[in-house]
Every structure is written in C-alpha cells, then in structure tokens.
Amino acid sequence: MSALQKLQEKIELWRVDHEALKSENAQLKIELTNLSGSQSDKETEVELLQLELEEKDTEIEKIIAQVEALLA
C-alpha cells in the first residue's frame, strides 16, 4: 500500500469521525436546549410553590391569632 493510499484512508477516517462528532454535537445542543427549558419550567414551579407557601403561612398566622383571641 502506497503512502498516498494510507494518507487517503486516514483522511477518510478523519472525515467520518468529524461527521460523527458534528452529529453528536448537534444532538447535545438539542438536549441542552431541552434541559434549559425544563429547568426554567422547574424554577417557575418552585416560585409558584413558594408563593403558595407564603399564603398558607399567612392563613395559619390568622388562625392562630383567632384562636389566641378566643382563649384570651
């Protein structure tokens, strides 16, 4: 096998590897985009739950105040 043939084979292997890496990179970018969106959704959900918790705390405080008023 001549040096030119070996070089051509190596170039072809590198080209195939390069295409595979480009494809994998594109897939990883898609996954990253999906995860970013999912994280944003989770953050919004956490914020809503925190607001709900604050509302419940306020309700509990009101009930405690009413019970204390009845006991006084």
ChimeraX attribute file (.defattr): number of C-alpha atoms within 10 A of each C-alpha:
attribute: neighborCount
match mode: 1-to-1
recipient: residues
	/A:1	5
	/A:2	7
	/A:3	8
	/A:4	9
	/A:5	10
	/A:6	11
	/A:7	11
	/A:8	12
	/A:9	12
	/A:10	12
	/A:11	12
	/A:12	12
	/A:13	12
	/A:14	12
	/A:15	12
	/A:16	12
	/A:17	12
	/A:18	12
	/A:19	12
	/A:20	12
	/A:21	12
	/A:22	12
	/A:23	12
	/A:24	12
	/A:25	12
	/A:26	12
	/A:27	12
	/A:28	12
	/A:29	12
	/A:30	12
	/A:31	12
	/A:32	12
	/A:33	12
	/A:34	12
	/A:35	12
	/A:36	12
	/A:37	12
	/A:38	12
	/A:39	12
	/A:40	12
	/A:41	12
	/A:42	12
	/A:43	12
	/A:44	12
	/A:45	12
	/A:46	12
	/A:47	12
	/A:48	12
	/A:49	12
	/A:50	12
	/A:51	12
	/A:52	12
	/A:53	12
	/A:54	12
	/A:55	12
	/A:56	12
	/A:57	12
	/A:58	12
	/A:59	12
	/A:60	12
	/A:61	12
	/A:62	12
	/A:63	12
	/A:64	12
	/A:65	12
	/A:66	12
	/A:67	11
	/A:68	10
	/A:69	9
	/A:70	8
	/A:71	7
	/A:72	6
